[in-house]
Structures are given as structure tokens and as C-alpha cells.
């Protein structure tokens, strides 16, 4: 079969592909990840490339403007090479592995920003009521064993067991045949001085590894939050509980679709599951290697890893078929996954190191919400609380120490920067704050890290809609006022639009705008979140006013302007002091579980305790959703402060 070479810039990578493959497919094979929210269906218009040299055929699309066509733009998912090619991936199409700043909310926020060294980052619950006993997933113990003699002739393995039990009362202690086979020579060559690694595995304690000499001071682990959009990881000194570093990057699975449903569908294609698995594992391994190198740590001393994520993400992490998550009656393969060797999932650390996953609740409420509820201490307090994790799949849990109930609403990816014209994830250069002058309609905005604007992230869109509504540019349904005249207001390719930033000012290939289609998508997303919260509260025969605290989780919440979120009807109109930003509570909970066996027991109890409420079969939800499709709502009595 005929093959062509494709060279990608600015990566300067060349790959040879068979004739008939799309450029998007070639890029993925080359390890270059192009933004493709729709999974390559030619719908989202995000996978643009610029042809520099060669010939290709490209299916027609309305996602490329006339000006872009002149410059050689094509959608990579619809473009097939007809010769050797040189293509450039523009900045707005790149799905970079850039580290996302800690300011994006990946460290816990509560009444200000806690530093990594403070107690709340060391295992204390958000409420300050619970500090778990330090008992990590993997513990190293140095043993100076007495040498055998004629009076003490127990076997080498029993000698190890006896010494371990002299430190800890462990009723069930075991090890694998690989350790036993090498034990005799190892003990004698090390003069009976060894370090054993003890792992908590599914109700038992296992001697996972036996090393010569004293290596007990070198014991490290990773906690990961695997989100649909973003992966965040932390390197932790398991002995001291100190966080040594934090990194975050985009989930490269976005190349195959922006939401879990599109990825489940892609997983059913030939090699689809394998590609999705490697997209997340490869990114995790990059983080592990970089953080280990930056802290001068040998990967053999990384002994444990703990992951939180929604149910689909955990299935894909473990290379488990997620097909039945989306098929009625929506049953996952596993919610409680046993602790396994990290190597079985492809994680590069100590070959015998352990991998644990936070237990999930249902097909659409996963271990990320379990970890969040644990971190917020919802199962320990009398206060009636609600945790809202705003993301592609909005997950909500309501209750207190006596009962917990959860639900999930498909908000779509627009709060994560997808499904909207100029949306980007909350990273360097994303517009996160917007103000519109009510008289002149001039725009003031702030970007993350004060970098040149490249697009608008979720919190920026909340501000934009609130400001457009306050200034009368849009009505309560989200339509732009046709009677207004201003250079920033114009007819665009997809209807009326408002220019947030002109390309000449920011150096992008096109103006940064928000149009009526974007507003409609955002309206539906905010309606889904609010309706889910409202339906859950009403199902329990409660009112919003009875809630004593509402935790807002996720990196999105870090930049969220609370008055604006209430103004557009995303969140209920309650006293502002009831809302608590908790940042990445999923990562906090994962870290607590990594460092404490007590925390994993609590997490398992929370997962079993939470009742899952299926919104898709609840008639009241659709009524609530339709009512929420206005800014802020059809019933203004629900939003007295907005009136």
C-alpha cells in the first residue's frame, strides 16, 4: 500500500502513514495531540492545521472561514494526504502538555489559598474535623534480623514475618513466590539487614518487596485526579506526607472526544480502548518521570499510586471495556477495584509498586465524587451540605453524616472550554475575568498569569454572560438585542456575535468572540447543573434555604465569580457565605487515601452509603431543566438578589 510522509511543525516530527489515513489520525500516531472535541467527526472545528507543502484532499466544512482557507487552513479530521506533506499546527489547535499553574485550583482553597505545607494539604479534612491516622498504601520497614543458629532455626520467610509482627500486629501477612525464590541469597548477601515494603491489598497486608540494606527513608507515592478534561498529579513523600510537586496537563483522550460518551463509543472501535488507555497512561508517566527527575528521586523508590476519577476514566485507565456504562441499565464493570500492581496498568514506577483507585458509586458518579465527599468531610458532619463538582459531567452529592444522595447531569464541555467558539481550558492566556462598560460596551478582561489572550475559559464565559445581560446586550433568553449598534456587535457566520478581543490586539488568527450559539450552549449547561441541584433537593423534600454549606469543587471554581454565577442562574441564590470553594477536592481525597488506610475504609463506606438518583428517568428533572433555560430562571422569585 502506498505511504506518505507527514512532517508536523512546530514539533518537527515526521511520520509515515498509509494512504487514506486522515492527518488527525497521523498526528495521534506520532504522539502529537490536536484538539478534537468531537472525536474526528468534523463537527467541532477545533482540529485546524495549515498546509505548508504537498497535496491533500479535504471534505467541505463550514468550520473554516474564507480568510482561513486562503491561508491554507484545513480540518485535520477531514483532510487526507495525497503526497508527502508539511503541516503546521496553529496555537489554537494544540492540545499541549503544558503544566497548568497551581492557581488554576489544583491546590485546595478554603477561606483563602492554603500552601502545600499547611495541615489541610497533609491529610486534614476540609472541615478541619478529621485527621486520618498515617498508614500509607505502601510502607517501608527496616529489619536487622537475628541470624539463624541451632536454637533458632525457623525458615527465612518466617523470620521475616516474625520481625514484621514485632513492629505491627498483622494477623494476615503474605508475600509472592517471586520474593520467596530470591529470599535465601538476598538475606545472606545483605548480612540479614533488609527493608521490606508492606502493602495494604484488599483486606490483607502483603510483603510486596524485599530490598538489601536500609532504604526505608526513600518511599514516595503519587496521587492523581484523572478528569475528563485535565489530569492532575502530585508527588508525595509517603513518610513525611510532604507534597514535593504538583503537575497538571490536558487529558489527551480529548483527541477522541470531549465527553465520556464519545470516548465510550470510540473505545468500541478497533484499537479504540488501547488508544484511550495509552492517552492517559502516557501522560501520567510523563508527569511521574518529570516530578521524579525534578526531585532527584529514583523511580524504584516510587512504591504506590492512588487514582481518583469518574467511572469511565477509571475503566479506561485500567483498560477495562466501558461499553455497558452507556447501555441501559447503565452498569459499570466495577465500582470497587482491587489494589493491583501499577505495572499491570502500564504505570512506570517500581515494578512491584501498588495502584489503588478510589471506589465509585455508579456509571456516572465515580470515585472523584467519593474522594471529594471524603475531603469535605460530608460523612462526618451534622450540617446539611451539598458538593457540586462542575465539569463536563456535573456531579452532585447532598446530605450529612446520616445520609448521602448523589446525581449526575451532563453539562457538556463548554465550562471546560469546549463546544464554544473561542473556548479554551483554564491555562496560561485564558480570559478568566470580563467587565463590559455599560455605556461604551468596551471590554476589560484579565487572563491567567497575565499572558496574551488566546481564548475564554469557563469562568470567563460566566462573567461574559453576566456582563452581557447586565448591559442589556442580551435578553433573558440569551438573544442579542437586534437594535443595538456598536463595532463589537456584528453578524457572524453562526449568527449575531459580540467581540471580546480583536485579533490585532491579542495576536490570534481571529477575533475572540461570543455568539448566540455559544450563549445557547452555556445556557443549557448552566440549566443542567441548576436543575440537577434543584431536583435532588426537591426529591428529598427540602428547600435550598435549608442547606448550610455548598462546596464548589474543580479547578473551574477557582476563578468563579460567585455573584455572577448566581446572576446567570448557575447556582442557587443563597447567602454568599454558604458557598465554599474547595478546588480539586478529588485530588485532596486521593492524597488522603494514599496516606491512610483509615481514609480508604472511610471512602469505601462513603461509596456504599451514597444513594444514586438517576435523573434521566425522573420526570421532574426535565421540568426543572426547561424552567432553568433563562437567565437566571423563568421564576425570578427563586433569585431575589438578581431582581
HUBELFEN-V330737 format. One record per run of one state. SS is the DSSP state (hx for helix, st for strand, lp for the rest). FROM is the first residue (numbers start at 1). LEN is the number of residues. If there is no record, write none. Layout:
ss:SS from:FROM len:LEN
ss:SS from:FROM len:LEN
This chain:
ss:lp from:1 len:2
ss:st from:3 len:7
ss:lp from:10 len:3
ss:st from:13 len:6
ss:lp from:19 len:3
ss:st from:22 len:1
ss:hx from:23 len:7
ss:lp from:30 len:4
ss:st from:34 len:1
ss:lp from:35 len:13
ss:st from:48 len:6
ss:lp from:54 len:2
ss:st from:56 len:3
ss:lp from:59 len:7
ss:hx from:66 len:5
ss:lp from:71 len:2
ss:st from:73 len:3
ss:lp from:76 len:3
ss:st from:79 len:3
ss:lp from:82 len:3
ss:st from:85 len:4
ss:lp from:89 len:2
ss:hx from:91 len:3
ss:st from:94 len:1
ss:lp from:95 len:7
ss:hx from:102 len:3
ss:lp from:105 len:4
ss:st from:109 len:1
ss:lp from:110 len:3
ss:st from:113 len:1
ss:lp from:114 len:5
ss:hx from:119 len:4
ss:lp from:123 len:1
ss:st from:124 len:1
ss:lp from:125 len:6
ss:st from:131 len:1
ss:lp from:132 len:3
ss:st from:135 len:1
ss:lp from:136 len:2
ss:st from:138 len:7
ss:lp from:145 len:11
ss:hx from:156 len:12
ss:lp from:168 len:5
ss:st from:173 len:3
ss:lp from:176 len:1
ss:hx from:177 len:13
ss:lp from:190 len:3
ss:st from:193 len:9
ss:lp from:202 len:2
ss:st from:204 len:9
ss:lp from:213 len:7
ss:st from:220 len:7
ss:lp from:227 len:3
ss:st from:230 len:8
ss:lp from:238 len:5
ss:st from:243 len:8
ss:lp from:251 len:1
ss:hx from:252 len:5
ss:lp from:257 len:3
ss:hx from:260 len:8
ss:lp from:268 len:4
ss:hx from:272 len:23
ss:lp from:295 len:4
ss:hx from:299 len:3
ss:st from:302 len:8
ss:lp from:310 len:1
ss:hx from:311 len:7
ss:lp from:318 len:5
ss:hx from:323 len:3
ss:lp from:326 len:14
ss:st from:340 len:2
ss:hx from:342 len:4
ss:lp from:346 len:8
ss:st from:354 len:4
ss:lp from:358 len:9
ss:hx from:367 len:10
ss:lp from:377 len:1
ss:hx from:378 len:3
ss:lp from:381 len:4
ss:st from:385 len:5
ss:lp from:390 len:3
ss:st from:393 len:7
ss:lp from:400 len:4
ss:st from:404 len:7
ss:lp from:411 len:2
ss:hx from:413 len:4
ss:lp from:417 len:6
ss:st from:423 len:1
ss:lp from:424 len:6
ss:st from:430 len:7
ss:lp from:437 len:6
ss:st from:443 len:5
ss:hx from:448 len:3
ss:lp from:451 len:4
ss:st from:455 len:2
ss:lp from:457 len:1
ss:hx from:458 len:13
ss:lp from:471 len:3
ss:st from:474 len:1
ss:lp from:475 len:5
ss:st from:480 len:1
ss:lp from:481 len:8
ss:st from:489 len:4
ss:lp from:493 len:2
ss:st from:495 len:7
ss:lp from:502 len:1
ss:hx from:503 len:4
ss:lp from:507 len:5
ss:st from:512 len:4
ss:hx from:516 len:24
ss:lp from:540 len:4
ss:hx from:544 len:3
ss:lp from:547 len:2
ss:st from:549 len:5
ss:lp from:554 len:2
ss:hx from:556 len:4
ss:lp from:560 len:2
ss:hx from:562 len:6
ss:lp from:568 len:8
ss:hx from:576 len:3
ss:st from:579 len:5
ss:lp from:584 len:1
ss:hx from:585 len:11
ss:st from:596 len:1
ss:hx from:597 len:13
ss:st from:610 len:3
ss:lp from:613 len:2
ss:hx from:615 len:3
ss:lp from:618 len:1
ss:hx from:619 len:9
ss:lp from:628 len:8
ss:hx from:636 len:3
ss:lp from:639 len:5
